[in-house]
Each structure stands twice: as C-alpha cells, then as structure tokens.
Amino acid sequence: MPQFSTETAIAFFGMGLMGTRMSKRLLDAGFNVAVWNRTAIACDEVIQYGASALSLEKISDYPVIMLCLADDHAVHAVVDQLMPYLDAGQIIIDFSSLSVAKTYELAKQVTSKNATWVDSPVSGGTAGAEQGSLVIFSGGDATLIEALAPVYAPLSARVTCMGAVGTGQATKICNQLIVAANSTLIAEAVALAQKAGVDATLLAPALAGGFADSKPFQILAPRMANQNFEPVQWKVQTLSKDLNNATTLAKDLGVKIPVAKHALEQLQQHQQNGYAQHDLSSIILNIQILK
C-alpha cells in the first residue's frame, strides 16, 4: 500500500466553485498542486496562489489525480484525455457528483491501465470547501481510502468509506435527493408564510433546533425570505443534474421516489425559466410564478 503525505504531488482537474477552494486548501497544507481546467483562464487565481499549471503529458508525475467536474460528460471527457498518459499505480480521486453507472464505467476504464478509481463526492458546499469541513463519501478499497487520510485531511471533517466503487456516488445521490427535494419544500414554506402575513425572515431563527431544522433550511430560508440569491452556493443546474441521477438510479433499481421526481420537475422548470446558473434559493421565484 502506497504512503501519502504532503510530499505527494497532486494534479487537480476542475477550477469551479468547489475545485478552486479545495486546491487552495491543499496548497495551504503544503502540497505540490498542479491545476487544469478546460477554460485555462479559470486556473489563474489558483496559480497566483501557488499552484502550477498542469500539462497533461506530464500527468504521470502525479501519484494522485483529483477531479472536481460538472457532470458525467465532463468527467468522461477528461478521463479520455488522461488515458494515454496514465501510469500503473496512480490514484484517481473523483470529487465530482456522477451517476453510479458512469462511475462503474470510468473505474473499469482506468483499471485497464492499472490505475485505481476512488469515488469521493462531497457535501458541505462552497463554505465547507473553503473551511476544509466537507464530508466525503468514498467508494473503493477501504485500506487505500484509509491510507489517503493525509490527502483528504485539508479538505474534510470526515471521510466515510461506504463500500466498493460506486457506493460513494450512490450515497451522494441520496444526500442530494434530500437537499434538492427539501429545497423545494422550504421554498413552499417561505412562500406560504409570507402569504399568511408571517415575517418570513424570522422562520430560520424561530424553527432552529426543532424537527424542521436543517443546515439547508438555515441557509436557504433567509435567502428566500429576502430574495438575496448571491453569492451562488448551489447552482440550480447542479442540483437538477444530481436529482436526475437519483431518479435514474431509482428507476434502474425498481424503487419509486415520487417526492424526488416532483422536486426534479420543479427544478427543471426553474432552469427553463433562465435560472440554471442561479443559486438554489432562487427556486422560490418558481413557486411564486406558479401561484
């Protein structure tokens, strides 16, 4: 089993809302990090922070490769670019939120080069990425995941091995099902409260600690009440994609999830109304449109 430490060089793909913050955490911890993004200019901020620009032809210089990309298509495209340069023994840690089927496919693909895939989707949003307090659901070899603890440490408060490859993504899908479906219900509650003459800005503190409370509620309800949707913490498009993965997995496994299916319809309608790149809290505008 390989040993990992701050001496381990890391290649990080995907400089979006999460990847930028996670890369900075690794740099702060002393890791040598090289970064790549399809749009190269997105790397500038992290390069100025101390990272180096990654050349795909040099990917074999990095024992650990991290991915934090938008969706199945994006991850598949990057893996296809990596395949000619992968070496035996390299570890690919995928922080992206993917379908289980795509995870199985990609894991098999990199195994053909004697590299190892560990699905490690995260929860905690941009704040968790910035503070290093993400929770990570990993799927793969349990001994390897334990050995990777020094690499995960700057990023997370907790890493849980959920089972074999694919189970990390299945766990994240369950997480996103709860968050996304709950967000639509929070929007309905805020809209209903406002219509009933309630000062909806008081909902979050009033319900804090009760059975209806949750982190999403404390984050989303005040933003919905004030219609303050900046900065973007969860993109509508991202949650819609994740919820679509949930309904697809449920269909494949013969499980009916009608609440999630209805929430997906609401998110998709909100996207079609032009809010794909907006914060999840903006879903309340869709509730108001429907009234």
DAPENOR-V192575 format. One line per field, one symbol per residue. ss: DSSP state (2 for helix, 1 for strand, 0 for the rest). phi: phi as a letter, one per 20 degrees, with the letter a starting at -180 (. if undefined). psi: psi as a letter, one per 20 degrees, with the letter a starting at -180 (. if undefined). A space follows every 50 residues. Layout:
ss = ???
phi = ???
psi = ???
This chain:
ss = 00000000011110002222222222220000111100022222222220 01100222222001111000022222222222222000001111000002 22222222222000011111111022222220011111100222222022 22200111111110002222222222222222222222222222200002 22222220000000222222222222000000001222222222222222 22200002222222222222222220001222222222220
phi = .fdcbffffcdddodegeffffffffffeofeddcbbgegffegfffffp fdfedgfdfffdfdddcbcfagffffffffffgfdfdgnfddddefddff fffgffffffffdmecdcfbfccpmfffffemdfdcddcqfffffffegf ffgfdcebccfeqfgoffffffffffgffffffffffffffffffeneff feffffegnefefafgffeegffffelddcffdcfggfffffffffffff ffemdecfffffffffffffgfeodgeefgffgffffffff
psi = pqqqaiippppppnlbgghghhghggghijqoppqqqgohhiigghghii rqppphijhiiohppppnrgaggggggghhhhgiiqqpiqpoooirorqg ghggghghghhijkrppoplqqqiahghhhikkqppoqpaphgghghjgh hhgihqhpppoibrphhghhghggghgggghhhhhggggggggghjjqni iigghhipiahiqrghghggghhghilojqrpgopghghgghhhhghggg ghikppmhghgghghgghhgghjjkhjrqhhihhhhghhi.
